[in-house]
Amino acid sequence: MKPYKEALVDDGIPAHSFAVDNVAAEFDRLRDLGVQFTQEPLEMGPVSTAVLDDTCGNLIQIVHSK
């Protein structure tokens, strides 16, 4: 499992994704709590995303689809 997790992180691929109501607001809230992000909020057409480090070797994506 470790090589798989490392390969995902090395390639910047989130292991999990969670839907939120507002990516920018959640990014600000989590960053203020000390969460480290590897990708700041990014809008891609109707989808907004941001990626954080969960401190356990995984990247987690937050996403909102308009």
N, C-alpha and C positions, 0 to 999 in steps of 0.2 A: 504494500500500500504506500509506503514512504516514497519510492521512486515515482509513483503516479502523482501523488500530491506535489512533489517537488517539480515535476514536469509542468503541471498546471500553473503553479506560481511562476516558474521561469518564463512561461509563455503568456502570463498575464490573464489566464482564463479563470473566471470565478468558479468555485466549486458549488455554490448555491446562489440563488437569486430570490429576493423578497420584494413583493409589491408594496409600495408606499403611496400615500396620497400626494406628496409633494417632495420630490427628490432634493431640491435646493434647500427647503426648510429642514428636512431630515439630515442632510449633509451638515448644515450649520449646527443643529442640535447635537449631533454625534461628535463633530469636531470640537465643539465647546466642552464636551465631556472627556476629551483626550484621545478619541479614536483617530487612528492614522489611516488616511486614504491613499490609495495608489492611483486612483483616477478621480479627479474632481468632476462635478456635475457636467454632463455632456448631453446636448440635445441632438438627436438623430431623427429628424422628421417628427413623427408623432410619439416618439419614445425618448424619455430622459433616463440616464443611468449615472451611477457613481459606484466606485469599487473601493472596499475597505479591507484592511488586514485584520483578521479576527484574533491575532496573537497566538494562534495554535497551528500556524502553517497553512491556513486556507485564505483564499480571497473570497469575499462575499460581495455580491452586487445588489444594490437597491435600484428599483426600476419603477417607472410610472409610464403608463401608456394613455395618451389622450383620447 
